[in-house]
C-alpha cells in the first residue's frame, strides 16, 4: 500500500542518515588522530650528535674481511675467532664480505662510539643475532654508498639469561643507522632490528 511504501522509505532514509552520521563520525575521529600526530618530527623524538652523520672511514680504521666460515682483522680493536668477530674497543671498523654462520659482536666499555661501516656484507647467523651489540657507549652503523648489505638470522636462538638477543640486529646500546647503501634484514626468529639501551 502507499502507507507501507512511505513507511519503508522513511525507515530506509533514517537508516541511511544514521549510517552517514556514523561514517562521518568515524572519519572525524581518524582526522583528529592524524592531526595530533602531524606536528611530530624525527628531531623532536631523538637528538643526534655530529658523529651520527659521519659515513666515511678515517685512515686509522680497522678492516674486517668476512670469508664464508672465517674472518680476518687488519688493524686494532677487534679479534676474529671461530667464524665470528668481536669488537672490543671504540673506533671505526670497515666490514666487507660474507659470513655463512657467525656474528659481529660489539663488547666494549670504552666511553667513545663504535662506528661500523658495512661495505657490501652478507651476514648470516643460524642460532643468534648476526650483529650483536652487548656493550658500548653508542654504535653507528653506516651503509656504505653504492653497497648492498644483508643480515639474516635463523629460526631458533641460543639465548642468555635475559632472553637476549631477540633480533637479527640487536643492540644494548644507542644505535644509529646512516648512509646511502641498502640494508635488507631477514628476521626468521623474531624482530629485525632492536635497540634497548637499559
N, C-alpha and C positions, 0 to 999 in steps of 0.2 A: 504494500500500500504506500501511498505518498507519505504517510506519517512515519512508517518504518524506514523508508528511504531517507527521510530527513533526519531521523534519529541516528541511523548508521553514519550518515555524512557528518553529523555533529560529533559522534564518537571518534571517527577517523581523524577529523580536524583537531580534536583535543589531543589525541594520541600523537599526531604529527607535531603539534605545538610543544607537547611535553618532551618528545624526543629531540626536537630542535633546541629546546631550552637546555636539556642535559648536554647535548653536544657542544653548545656554546659555552656552558659552564666548564666542561672538560677542557675545551680549547683555551679558555681564560686561565685555568689553573696551570696548564703547560706553559703558556706565555709568561705568566708571573714567575714560574720557577726558572725559566730561561733568563728572564730579566735580572733575577737576583744573582745569577752566575756570570752575567755578561761583563761585569766590572773586574773579574779576576784575570790576572796576568801571571805568567811564569815568574816574573821578578817579584811579585807580591807574595809568592809562595816559598821561594828559596832565594838565598843570597849567594851569588857566585863570586869567586875571587879571580884575580887576573890569571892565575895559573890554570884555572878551569878552561880557559880559552886556548891554551898552548897546544899546538898539534905537531910541532916539529921536534926532532931529537937533536940534542947538542952533541958536540964532538966527544963527550965523555960517556955517552950512552953505552949500555951493555947490550950485546946482541945475543938473542936466544934463537937457535935454529932447531926446529922440530923435524924429526926424520922417521916417521912411522911409529916404531916402538921405542925410540930413544930420542934424546935431545942433547944438545951441546950448548955451552955458555962461553962467550968470548967477552971478558970483562969481569967486573966485580959486583958483589951484592946478590948473586944467585948461584945455585948449585943444581946440577941435574943428577938424578939417580932413579933407577927402576922405571924409566919411561915418564917421569914427572919432573917438574922444575919447581923449586922453592925459592922465592924471592925473600931475602932476609934483611934488606936494607933499603932505605929510601933512595930514589934515583929514577933514571929513565931507562926503560927496557924495550928494545925493538924486537918483536916476536914474529917469526915467519915460519912457514912450512906446515906440516900436518902431523898429528899425533892420533894414533888409532885407538888408544886406550890409556889415557893418562891425564894429568892435571897440571895447571899452573896454580900454584899455591902462593899466597902472599901472607907472610907471617913476620912482622917487624914491629918493634916497639919504638922505632925512630920517630922523632917529632915532626919530620918533614913528609911530604907526599911521595907516593909511588906512582910513576907515570908509565903505563904500559901502552905501547903503540902496536896495534895489530896490523901487520903488514902482509896480508894475504895468508890468513890462518884457517886451517881446517882442524878443529879441536874436538875430540870425542873422548868421553869417559863413560864406561859402561855401568859403573856402580857408584858414581858420586858426581859432584859438580865439576865440570871441566875447568871452570875458573872459580877458585875458592879463596876468598879473602878472609883469613882467620883473624888477623890483627893488623891494623895500620892506622895512621892518623887520617889519611884520605887516599883514595885511589882514583886516578884519572885514566880512563880507558879511551884511547884515541883510535879511530878507524882511519887508517892512512888513505890519503887521496888516491883514487883510482883502484882501490883494492876491494876484493870480495872476501868476507870473513864468515865462517860458520862455526857455531858452537852447538854440540849435540850431546845430550846425556842419555843414560839407559833408563829402563822402566823400573828398576829396583835400586835402592841406595843402601850403602852401609853408613848408618847414622851414628853420630856421637850421642852422649848422654842428654844433650839439649835438643835431640831430634833434628839435628842440623848436619849438613846443609840440606836445603829443600828446593833448590833451583839450579838450573844449568849454569847461570852466573849468580853466585851467592856471595854477598859481601856483608861482613860485620863492621864495616867502616863506611863513612860517607863515600858515595860513588858518583862520579861524573862521567858521562859518555859524550864524546865530541868527535869532530872530524867529518869528512865528506864521503868516506868509503862506506860500503854496505856491511850490514851485520844481519845474519839470519840465525836465530836461536830456535832450535828444535827441542822442546821440552817434553820428554816422554815420561818423566817421573811425576812432576808437579808443576812448579812455576818456571817461567822462562828466566826472569831476572828478579832478584830480591836483594834489597839493601836494607839492613836493620842495624843502625848504629846505636847500640844499647848504652 
